[in-house]
Amino acid sequence: MLYISYGSVCELETQILLAEDLDLIEKGVLGTLKKDIAESERMLKALIKSLENKPLNPWTLESLDPLLQLNWRRTIQ
């Protein structure tokens, strides 16, 4: 899900750059947008990286109800 969010930020950045090339945005607004987009990009990258380095959830399938275990296994196959 975070990768989709990151892709959306990159898409927004592309749209802003196109708007800049076509002179559709005032220069003052453009600078603020670029700065905000860059900050969002950095924060998402940091969050993704921190979550990739964390171990998986400590709970196991054995702690679940047997019926839930069966449904869980069906969804991940």
matplotlib code that plots the C-alpha trace (Angstrom):
import matplotlib.pyplot as plt

x = [0.0, 2.8, 4.4, 1.1, 1.2, 4.8, 3.9, 1.1, 3.5, 5.8, 2.8, 1.9, 5.4, 5.3, 2.0, 3.5, 6.6, 4.4, 2.3, 5.5, 6.6, 3.3, 3.3, 0.0, 1.2, 2.6, 6.2, 5.6, 3.0, 5.3, 8.1, 5.9, 4.4, 7.8, 9.0, 5.9, 6.1, 9.8, 9.1, 6.2, 8.5, 11.3, 8.8, 7.3, 10.7, 11.8, 8.6, 8.9, 12.5, 11.8, 8.9, 11.0, 13.7, 11.2, 10.5, 7.1, 4.3, 5.1, 1.8, 1.6, -1.1, -1.1, -2.5, -5.5, -8.8, -8.6, -11.3, -9.4, -6.3, -8.0, -9.4, -6.0, -4.2, -6.8, -6.2, -2.4, -2.3]
y = [0.0, 2.4, 1.7, 2.8, 6.0, 6.6, 6.1, 8.6, 11.2, 10.6, 11.0, 14.3, 15.5, 14.8, 16.7, 19.7, 19.6, 19.5, 22.4, 24.3, 23.7, 24.9, 28.0, 27.0, 27.6, 30.8, 30.6, 31.2, 28.4, 26.1, 26.4, 25.6, 22.6, 21.2, 21.5, 19.8, 17.0, 16.4, 16.3, 13.8, 11.7, 11.6, 10.7, 7.8, 6.5, 6.6, 4.8, 2.1, 1.5, 1.4, -1.1, -3.3, -3.6, -4.6, -8.3, -9.7, -9.6, -11.7, -13.6, -17.0, -18.9, -21.4, -18.7, -18.2, -20.1, -23.2, -21.9, -18.6, -20.6, -22.4, -19.1, -17.4, -20.2, -20.0, -16.3, -16.5, -19.4]
z = [0.0, 0.8, -2.6, -4.2, -2.2, -3.2, -6.8, -6.4, -5.0, -8.0, -10.4, -8.7, -9.0, -12.7, -13.1, -11.3, -13.5, -16.6, -15.2, -14.7, -18.3, -19.5, -17.3, -15.6, -12.0, -10.4, -9.5, -5.8, -5.6, -7.6, -5.1, -2.2, -4.1, -5.0, -1.4, 0.0, -2.6, -1.8, 1.9, 1.4, -0.8, 1.8, 4.6, 2.6, 1.7, 5.3, 6.5, 3.8, 4.7, 8.4, 7.9, 5.6, 8.4, 11.1, 11.8, 11.0, 13.5, 16.6, 16.6, 14.9, 13.2, 16.1, 18.3, 16.1, 16.2, 13.9, 11.6, 11.2, 10.5, 7.6, 6.1, 6.5, 4.7, 1.9, 1.4, 1.2, -1.3]

ax = plt.figure().add_subplot(projection="3d")
ax.plot(x, y, z, "-o")
ax.set_aspect("equal")
plt.show()
